[in-house]
Every structure is written in C-alpha cells, then in structure tokens.
Amino acid sequence: MSDPRMEIPARAPAATSADDTILPFKVEALDLRGRVVRFGPAIDAILSRHSYPAPVAKLLGEGIVLTVLLGSTLKFEGRFILQTQSDGPVRMLVIDYTTPGKVRGCARFDSARVATAIAAGAADAGALLGRGHLAMTIDQGPDTA
C-alpha cells in the first residue's frame, strides 16, 4: 500500500483551494445530510505511485472516494477499510482510511487480462472486478473491548 498516508482535511481552510476536502452538508427542509469529497493532489499522489492502467486507476479512485465518504463519518479515532477480492482482472483493491483524514490504497491486477478487457471495451467496474467479495471493516482501535 502507498506510504505515507495522504492527509485530507475535514474542511478546506479559507486560504487554500477546495481540493482534498471533505465537506459535510445538511439540507434542513428535506431532513437530508451528506458529504462532498473533492480530491486533487492527495488522490494524484496515491495513483501516481503505481503504473495503473487508466481503468484500474479509475476503479481505485472510485474506491478511495467511497472509503473516504464512509470513513469520514466515524465519530472516534479508528480506521475504515474497504477490500475487494475477486476473480476478475483486478483481483484485489484495498483502501485504508484512518481518522481524522489519512488515506492510502492499492490494487492488484493481471495486466494481460486488463489489456484484454480494455481492447474488448469491457473495462467497467463490474467487468474488472468480476465475481468475488467486498468487505468493509471498521477498526475502533486498541482501546475498545
């Protein structure tokens, strides 16, 4: 996995751009809450450390966004980990989010099978992952019983 972990502030400081930011929002009239994630250099740093083909990088990027959205809702110091293991060209994705805002991720893939999928025009997430397992793990840290 990529080290060191990339830090993502929970809110963008006013003097900086809105890249690499998690912004919670609330629409009172609709009783709706959510989060907006905007990435820039943090996701670029993770993806550029490896020579991922574009569809694999896109899949890992989508996994990172999902993991950050879910992990940023943790109300304690801990980790949220998203993992896939499958029979597709992308055999494994692992994304690790540690509060208060550090993320890392990696993908394992068969480059020949990915190239075949790209050539066949079947490089969407379902085709790349194939059949397998998705696990989301919440680690509350060493101080929980």
Backbone as ProteinMPNN parsed JSONL, in Angstrom:
{"seq_chain_A": "MSDPRMEIPARAPAATSADDTILPFKVEALDLRGRVVRFGPAIDAILSRHSYPAPVAKLLGEGIVLTVLLGSTLKFEGRFILQTQSDGPVRMLVIDYTTPGKVRGCARFDSARVATAIAAGAADAGALLGRGHLAMTIDQGPDTA", "coords_chain_A": {"N_chain_A": [[0.835, -1.178, 0.0], [0.332, 2.346, -0.411], [2.613, 4.524, 1.119], [3.789, 7.486, 2.694], [0.611, 7.892, 4.353], [-1.916, 9.822, 2.778], [-3.014, 13.02, 3.722], [-6.218, 14.363, 4.37], [-8.031, 17.177, 4.815], [-10.842, 17.832, 6.983], [-12.357, 20.028, 6.46], [-11.943, 22.625, 4.094], [-9.407, 24.985, 4.585], [-9.903, 28.51, 4.595], [-7.975, 29.951, 3.179], [-6.941, 28.284, 1.278], [-7.213, 26.117, -1.638], [-10.149, 24.244, -2.599], [-9.503, 21.635, -2.993], [-8.846, 18.196, -2.105], [-10.639, 17.784, 0.089], [-13.144, 17.185, 2.553], [-16.439, 17.82, 2.898], [-19.027, 18.203, 5.021], [-22.609, 18.416, 4.685], [-25.927, 19.792, 5.113], [-29.37, 19.714, 4.516], [-31.865, 21.242, 5.755], [-34.663, 21.545, 5.226], [-35.307, 19.254, 3.837], [-34.567, 17.283, 5.523], [-32.039, 16.133, 5.152], [-28.777, 14.862, 4.986], [-25.32, 14.85, 4.161], [-22.141, 14.277, 2.531], [-19.576, 15.882, 0.762], [-16.92, 15.067, -1.26], [-13.895, 16.228, -2.441], [-11.247, 15.73, -4.504], [-7.785, 16.242, -5.204], [-4.503, 16.808, -5.27], [-4.02, 14.741, -3.323], [-5.257, 12.292, -4.148], [-4.028, 12.073, -6.596], [-1.373, 11.666, -5.809], [-1.518, 9.129, -4.627], [-2.371, 7.487, -6.775], [-0.378, 7.955, -8.693], [1.888, 6.71, -7.773], [2.024, 4.193, -8.683], [1.934, 2.203, -11.648], [-0.742, 2.165, -12.853], [-3.098, 0.983, -15.222], [-5.421, 3.091, -16.984], [-8.278, 2.341, -16.551], [-8.04, 0.79, -14.209], [-6.899, 2.597, -12.417], [-9.018, 4.421, -12.322], [-11.012, 2.813, -11.138], [-9.802, 2.255, -8.638], [-9.631, 4.894, -7.722], [-12.384, 5.519, -7.476], [-13.019, 3.733, -5.447], [-11.466, 4.819, -3.407], [-12.729, 7.303, -3.016], [-15.286, 6.417, -2.138], [-14.514, 5.075, 0.227], [-13.405, 7.187, 1.732], [-15.665, 8.838, 1.978], [-17.349, 7.191, 3.579], [-15.634, 6.522, 5.744], [-15.067, 9.013, 6.862], [-17.227, 9.554, 8.408], [-16.914, 8.365, 10.825], [-17.035, 8.561, 14.337], [-14.989, 8.435, 16.113], [-11.524, 7.81, 16.959], [-10.159, 5.845, 14.62], [-10.194, 3.248, 12.09], [-11.322, 2.79, 8.733], [-11.763, 0.316, 6.461], [-11.82, -0.718, 3.156], [-12.128, -3.534, 1.172], [-11.66, -5.566, -1.678], [-11.903, -8.771, -3.144], [-11.516, -10.814, -5.849], [-12.407, -12.67, -8.87], [-11.86, -11.353, -11.167], [-10.073, -9.29, -13.628], [-8.954, -7.279, -12.003], [-7.8, -8.261, -9.189], [-7.706, -7.575, -6.507], [-8.579, -4.906, -4.355], [-7.56, -2.56, -1.974], [-8.33, -0.208, 0.377], [-7.54, 2.094, 2.809], [-8.672, 4.038, 5.355], [-7.843, 6.289, 7.822], [-8.883, 7.89, 10.722], [-8.037, 11.208, 11.676], [-8.263, 11.739, 8.91], [-6.606, 10.401, 6.941], [-5.491, 8.601, 4.129], [-4.873, 5.679, 2.183], [-4.187, 3.504, -0.58], [-4.35, 0.609, -2.741], [-4.081, -1.525, -5.647], [-4.324, -4.802, -6.969], [-3.658, -6.451, -9.928], [-4.132, -8.267, -13.006], [-2.203, -7.658, -15.607], [-2.321, -8.491, -18.3], [-4.933, -9.486, -18.558], [-6.366, -7.177, -17.955], [-5.605, -5.556, -20.111], [-6.77, -7.036, -22.181], [-9.47, -6.729, -21.493], [-9.74, -3.971, -21.836], [-9.247, -3.738, -24.599], [-11.454, -5.128, -25.538], [-13.437, -3.419, -24.892], [-14.621, -3.681, -22.45], [-14.134, -2.576, -19.851], [-15.369, -1.688, -17.546], [-16.364, -1.193, -14.082], [-17.7, -3.524, -13.084], [-16.898, -5.527, -14.904], [-14.126, -5.468, -14.533], [-13.836, -6.174, -11.848], [-15.259, -8.584, -11.592], [-16.525, -11.623, -10.171], [-16.807, -11.964, -6.662], [-15.741, -10.956, -3.419], [-16.664, -8.31, -1.197], [-15.508, -6.408, 1.386], [-16.108, -4.392, 4.19], [-14.539, -2.914, 6.778], [-14.553, -1.825, 10.111], [-12.327, -0.559, 12.312], [-11.986, -0.022, 15.58], [-9.827, 0.638, 17.07], [-7.159, 0.133, 19.56], [-8.162, 0.581, 22.114], [-10.705, -0.393, 22.589], [-13.077, -2.642, 23.912]], "CA_chain_A": [[0.0, 0.0, 0.0], [1.089, 3.581, -0.501], [3.01, 5.167, 2.353], [2.931, 7.7, 3.834], [-0.795, 8.142, 4.055], [-2.207, 11.186, 2.346], [-3.925, 13.675, 4.647], [-7.347, 15.052, 3.757], [-8.696, 17.94, 5.865], [-12.295, 17.705, 7.041], [-12.879, 21.238, 5.819], [-10.869, 23.386, 3.446], [-9.144, 26.301, 5.165], [-10.343, 29.575, 3.694], [-6.875, 30.467, 2.369], [-6.47, 27.28, 0.323], [-8.224, 25.662, -2.592], [-11.088, 23.265, -2.057], [-9.058, 20.278, -3.31], [-8.547, 17.309, -0.984], [-11.521, 18.261, 1.147], [-14.405, 16.515, 2.867], [-17.323, 18.87, 3.392], [-20.374, 17.753, 5.382], [-23.664, 19.386, 4.41], [-27.237, 19.453, 5.659], [-30.489, 20.45, 3.938], [-32.873, 21.14, 6.818], [-36.025, 21.406, 4.703], [-35.507, 17.887, 3.345], [-34.001, 16.379, 6.52], [-31.034, 15.44, 4.357], [-27.382, 15.115, 5.337], [-24.383, 14.157, 3.286], [-20.767, 14.751, 2.479], [-18.99, 16.075, -0.556], [-15.473, 14.864, -1.263], [-13.231, 16.756, -3.635], [-9.844, 15.336, -4.481], [-6.801, 16.857, -6.087], [-3.177, 16.217, -5.102], [-3.974, 13.526, -2.498], [-5.553, 11.109, -4.964], [-2.975, 12.003, -7.614], [-0.182, 11.077, -5.185], [-1.753, 7.692, -4.444], [-2.442, 6.801, -8.069], [0.847, 8.105, -9.483], [2.957, 5.86, -7.237], [1.949, 2.906, -9.366], [1.654, 2.326, -13.089], [-2.044, 1.563, -13.092], [-3.819, 1.345, -16.449], [-6.471, 4.076, -16.685], [-9.48, 1.799, -15.913], [-7.711, 0.337, -12.849], [-6.757, 3.82, -11.633], [-10.376, 4.948, -12.118], [-11.67, 1.937, -10.169], [-9.197, 2.526, -7.338], [-10.061, 6.237, -7.334], [-13.772, 5.435, -7.01], [-12.961, 3.066, -4.146], [-10.927, 5.777, -2.439], [-13.795, 8.267, -2.717], [-16.277, 5.722, -1.315], [-13.932, 4.819, 1.544], [-13.295, 8.463, 2.438], [-17.026, 9.258, 2.344], [-17.833, 6.384, 4.701], [-14.711, 6.622, 6.873], [-15.115, 10.339, 7.484], [-18.374, 9.626, 9.317], [-16.565, 7.757, 12.112], [-17.059, 9.535, 15.435], [-13.92, 8.06, 17.037], [-10.238, 7.556, 16.312], [-10.179, 4.471, 14.14], [-9.922, 3.014, 10.672], [-12.331, 2.187, 7.877], [-11.025, -0.376, 5.408], [-12.609, -1.338, 2.102], [-11.328, -4.523, 0.458], [-12.32, -6.479, -2.606], [-11.124, -9.904, -3.632], [-12.404, -11.321, -6.888], [-11.813, -13.463, -9.949], [-11.726, -10.503, -12.345], [-8.732, -8.789, -13.923], [-8.487, -6.606, -10.786], [-8.012, -9.308, -8.182], [-7.841, -7.049, -5.158], [-8.464, -3.485, -4.016], [-7.538, -2.294, -0.536], [-8.266, 1.216, 0.687], [-7.478, 2.219, 4.264], [-8.894, 5.41, 5.824], [-7.608, 6.424, 9.254], [-9.31, 9.198, 11.208], [-9.048, 12.131, 11.208], [-8.3, 12.041, 7.481], [-5.473, 9.881, 6.174], [-5.964, 7.517, 3.261], [-3.937, 5.024, 1.275], [-4.881, 2.469, -1.332], [-3.607, -0.091, -3.787], [-4.825, -2.513, -6.437], [-3.567, -5.889, -7.599], [-4.367, -6.766, -11.163], [-3.453, -9.04, -14.042], [-2.087, -6.665, -16.684], [-2.765, -9.066, -19.579], [-6.402, -9.54, -18.537], [-6.853, -5.794, -18.027], [-5.411, -5.128, -21.503], [-7.801, -7.717, -22.968], [-10.747, -6.075, -21.179], [-9.719, -2.649, -22.479], [-9.38, -3.958, -26.05], [-12.814, -5.597, -25.806], [-14.39, -2.387, -24.48], [-15.298, -4.172, -21.247], [-13.289, -2.185, -18.73], [-16.154, -1.048, -16.5], [-16.082, -1.737, -12.75], [-18.194, -4.895, -12.965], [-16.052, -6.425, -15.69], [-12.792, -5.523, -13.938], [-13.872, -6.876, -10.569], [-15.775, -9.941, -11.724], [-17.27, -12.144, -9.018], [-15.935, -12.08, -5.502], [-16.177, -10.475, -2.112], [-16.414, -6.936, -0.789], [-15.547, -6.302, 2.848], [-15.905, -3.08, 4.796], [-14.159, -3.19, 8.161], [-14.349, -0.686, 11.0], [-11.401, -0.882, 13.396], [-12.171, 1.019, 16.586], [-8.558, 0.898, 17.736], [-6.771, -0.779, 20.637], [-8.794, 0.9, 23.392], [-12.08, -0.888, 22.668], [-13.158, -4.006, 24.463]], "C_chain_A": [[0.879, 1.24, 0.0], [1.389, 4.124, 0.886], [3.791, 6.408, 1.984], [1.49, 7.957, 3.407], [-0.985, 9.601, 3.681], [-3.237, 11.782, 3.295], [-4.979, 14.46, 3.888], [-8.052, 15.836, 4.859], [-10.212, 17.773, 5.805], [-12.987, 18.917, 6.426], [-11.701, 21.987, 5.21], [-10.654, 24.692, 4.197], [-9.461, 27.375, 4.131], [-9.239, 30.04, 2.75], [-6.382, 29.474, 1.321], [-7.583, 26.92, -0.648], [-9.112, 24.62, -1.927], [-10.691, 21.837, -2.418], [-8.724, 19.52, -2.035], [-9.334, 17.708, 0.258], [-12.726, 17.351, 1.303], [-15.294, 17.585, 3.491], [-18.691, 18.286, 3.719], [-21.396, 18.837, 5.017], [-24.98, 18.858, 4.962], [-28.274, 20.329, 4.97], [-31.661, 20.252, 4.896], [-34.269, 20.846, 6.274], [-36.328, 19.984, 4.243], [-35.033, 16.836, 4.342], [-32.943, 15.486, 5.868], [-29.641, 15.849, 4.815], [-26.496, 14.351, 4.375], [-22.997, 14.734, 3.407], [-20.354, 14.871, 1.027], [-17.489, 15.877, -0.395], [-14.931, 15.432, -2.558], [-11.747, 16.446, -3.511], [-9.037, 16.114, -5.493], [-5.484, 16.138, -5.884], [-3.147, 14.917, -4.298], [-4.227, 12.28, -3.339], [-4.518, 10.956, -6.077], [-1.728, 11.336, -7.053], [-0.334, 9.575, -5.005], [-1.675, 6.972, -5.781], [-1.137, 6.883, -8.858], [2.009, 7.269, -8.959], [3.027, 4.511, -7.932], [1.647, 3.158, -10.839], [0.336, 1.638, -13.415], [-2.549, 1.939, -14.476], [-4.996, 2.248, -16.07], [-7.722, 3.468, -16.051], [-9.234, 1.305, -14.48], [-7.56, 1.547, -11.933], [-8.125, 4.435, -11.338], [-11.115, 4.135, -11.061], [-11.117, 2.175, -8.768], [-9.604, 3.909, -6.844], [-11.489, 6.257, -6.816], [-13.833, 4.757, -5.643], [-12.446, 3.992, -3.063], [-12.0, 6.783, -2.048], [-14.849, 7.631, -1.816], [-15.755, 5.51, 0.104], [-13.825, 6.1, 2.358], [-14.674, 8.971, 2.858], [-17.527, 8.5, 3.57], [-16.945, 6.537, 5.931], [-14.776, 7.956, 7.585], [-16.316, 10.505, 8.408], [-18.071, 9.013, 10.68], [-16.471, 8.834, 13.181], [-15.959, 9.26, 16.457], [-12.632, 7.893, 16.243], [-10.221, 6.098, 15.886], [-9.886, 4.401, 12.659], [-11.154, 2.431, 9.996], [-11.578, 1.599, 6.693], [-12.016, -0.994, 4.436], [-11.684, -2.282, 1.337], [-12.209, -5.284, -0.514], [-11.347, -7.602, -2.918], [-12.022, -10.614, -4.624], [-11.635, -12.114, -7.932], [-11.605, -12.648, -11.223], [-10.288, -10.084, -12.598], [-8.118, -7.993, -12.766], [-8.819, -7.548, -9.632], [-8.27, -8.756, -6.793], [-7.74, -5.531, -5.155], [-8.409, -3.41, -2.501], [-7.392, -0.792, -0.366], [-8.432, 1.346, 2.188], [-7.607, 3.694, 4.624], [-8.706, 5.415, 7.334], [-8.049, 7.814, 9.674], [-8.101, 9.902, 11.8], [-8.987, 12.45, 9.721], [-7.077, 11.607, 6.71], [-5.951, 8.688, 5.369], [-4.802, 6.959, 2.451], [-4.691, 3.922, 0.556], [-3.976, 1.818, -2.346], [-4.524, -1.088, -4.48], [-3.85, -3.569, -6.926], [-4.359, -6.321, -8.817], [-3.478, -7.584, -12.08], [-3.392, -8.142, -15.275], [-2.55, -7.205, -18.034], [-4.291, -9.102, -19.648], [-7.011, -8.142, -18.596], [-6.727, -5.285, -19.458], [-6.454, -5.762, -22.419], [-9.161, -7.062, -22.747], [-10.835, -4.706, -21.847], [-9.943, -2.797, -23.981], [-10.789, -4.381, -26.43], [-13.867, -4.547, -25.446], [-15.173, -2.779, -23.244], [-14.459, -3.86, -20.018], [-14.064, -1.407, -17.673], [-15.88, -1.756, -15.176], [-16.513, -3.19, -12.612], [-17.324, -5.892, -13.706], [-14.663, -6.551, -15.078], [-12.776, -6.301, -12.634], [-14.333, -8.319, -10.713], [-16.597, -10.338, -10.507], [-16.315, -12.283, -7.846], [-16.574, -11.519, -4.254], [-15.804, -9.008, -1.933], [-16.533, -6.913, 0.722], [-15.309, -4.856, 3.243], [-15.689, -3.334, 6.276], [-13.99, -1.882, 8.912], [-13.49, -1.171, 12.154], [-11.476, 0.265, 14.392], [-10.906, 1.296, 17.387], [-8.328, -0.005, 18.926], [-7.502, -0.545, 21.951], [-10.231, 0.43, 23.51], [-12.077, -2.325, 23.144], [-14.204, -4.812, 23.748]], "O_chain_A": [[2.05, 1.175, 0.376], [0.501, 4.175, 1.737], [4.455, 6.362, 0.949], [1.209, 8.208, 2.235], [-0.309, 10.49, 4.198], [-4.223, 11.127, 3.636], [-4.685, 15.131, 2.899], [-8.624, 15.226, 5.762], [-10.792, 17.598, 4.734], [-14.105, 18.804, 5.924], [-10.597, 21.978, 5.755], [-11.608, 25.435, 4.426], [-9.299, 27.159, 2.93], [-9.527, 30.478, 1.636], [-5.484, 29.802, 0.546], [-8.727, 27.35, -0.505], [-8.836, 24.176, -0.812], [-11.464, 20.911, -2.174], [-8.368, 20.115, -1.017], [-8.77, 17.939, 1.328], [-13.257, 16.819, 0.328], [-14.931, 18.185, 4.503], [-19.438, 17.912, 2.815], [-21.083, 20.027, 5.039], [-25.136, 17.669, 5.239], [-28.09, 21.54, 4.849], [-32.353, 19.235, 4.855], [-34.975, 19.989, 6.805], [-37.483, 19.559, 4.259], [-35.085, 15.639, 4.057], [-32.954, 14.264, 6.014], [-29.36, 17.033, 5.006], [-26.895, 13.318, 3.838], [-22.717, 15.566, 4.269], [-20.738, 14.063, 0.181], [-16.868, 16.452, 0.499], [-15.447, 15.148, -3.639], [-11.084, 16.841, -2.552], [-9.555, 16.579, -6.508], [-5.347, 14.98, -6.279], [-2.309, 14.059, -4.576], [-3.475, 11.31, -3.242], [-4.172, 9.837, -6.457], [-1.093, 10.532, -7.735], [0.621, 8.826, -5.21], [-0.987, 5.958, -5.905], [-0.823, 5.967, -9.619], [3.022, 7.135, -9.645], [4.001, 3.776, -7.772], [1.157, 4.226, -11.206], [0.3, 0.655, -14.156], [-2.441, 3.1, -14.873], [-5.505, 2.168, -14.952], [-8.212, 4.032, -15.072], [-10.124, 1.393, -13.635], [-8.037, 1.529, -10.799], [-8.365, 4.915, -10.23], [-11.77, 4.701, -10.187], [-11.883, 2.286, -7.811], [-9.895, 4.076, -5.659], [-11.782, 6.932, -5.829], [-14.611, 5.163, -4.781], [-12.928, 3.96, -1.93], [-12.161, 7.084, -0.865], [-15.265, 8.241, -0.831], [-16.478, 5.74, 1.074], [-14.124, 6.098, 3.552], [-14.837, 9.477, 3.968], [-18.068, 9.103, 4.496], [-17.452, 6.668, 7.046], [-14.559, 8.021, 8.795], [-16.408, 11.504, 9.121], [-18.882, 9.127, 11.599], [-15.893, 9.896, 12.951], [-15.999, 9.804, 17.561], [-12.647, 7.842, 15.013], [-10.265, 5.207, 16.735], [-9.4, 5.356, 12.054], [-11.923, 1.682, 10.6], [-10.842, 2.305, 6.005], [-12.937, -1.704, 4.839], [-10.598, -1.891, 0.908], [-13.357, -5.607, -0.212], [-10.132, -7.407, -2.95], [-13.152, -10.978, -4.299], [-10.409, -12.219, -7.895], [-11.214, -13.2, -12.251], [-9.384, -10.479, -11.861], [-6.904, -8.025, -12.567], [-9.957, -7.62, -9.168], [-8.963, -9.379, -5.989], [-6.919, -4.948, -5.864], [-9.142, -4.125, -1.818], [-6.463, -0.179, -0.89], [-9.354, 0.776, 2.772], [-6.761, 4.507, 4.249], [-9.34, 4.635, 8.044], [-7.649, 8.807, 9.066], [-7.227, 9.249, 12.371], [-9.646, 13.403, 9.305], [-6.558, 12.372, 5.898], [-6.72, 7.863, 5.861], [-3.873, 7.68, 2.086], [-5.725, 3.458, 1.036], [-2.969, 2.389, -2.764], [-5.588, -1.445, -3.973], [-2.702, -3.271, -7.254], [-5.57, -6.531, -8.749], [-2.253, -7.595, -11.953], [-4.414, -7.894, -15.914], [-3.113, -6.458, -18.833], [-4.873, -8.782, -20.684], [-8.056, -7.945, -19.216], [-7.648, -4.646, -19.966], [-6.965, -5.107, -23.328], [-9.918, -6.862, -23.697], [-11.887, -4.33, -22.365], [-10.739, -2.064, -24.567], [-11.273, -4.042, -27.51], [-15.058, -4.762, -25.67], [-16.269, -2.269, -23.013], [-14.114, -4.751, -19.242], [-13.495, -0.564, -16.98], [-15.233, -2.803, -15.155], [-15.764, -4.006, -12.076], [-17.043, -6.977, -13.198], [-14.079, -7.635, -15.101], [-11.813, -7.01, -12.343], [-13.83, -9.194, -10.007], [-17.273, -9.51, -9.894], [-15.158, -12.67, -8.015], [-17.787, -11.6, -4.06], [-14.787, -8.533, -2.438], [-17.542, -7.347, 1.278], [-14.429, -4.184, 2.705], [-16.549, -3.9, 6.949], [-13.364, -0.946, 8.417], [-13.875, -2.082, 12.886], [-11.078, 1.389, 14.086], [-10.928, 2.12, 18.301], [-9.186, -0.816, 19.272], [-7.46, -1.407, 22.828], [-10.921, 0.819, 24.453], [-11.188, -3.111, 22.817], [-14.412, -5.981, 24.075]]}, "name": "protein", "num_of_chains": 1, "seq": "MSDPRMEIPARAPAATSADDTILPFKVEALDLRGRVVRFGPAIDAILSRHSYPAPVAKLLGEGIVLTVLLGSTLKFEGRFILQTQSDGPVRMLVIDYTTPGKVRGCARFDSARVATAIAAGAADAGALLGRGHLAMTIDQGPDTA"}
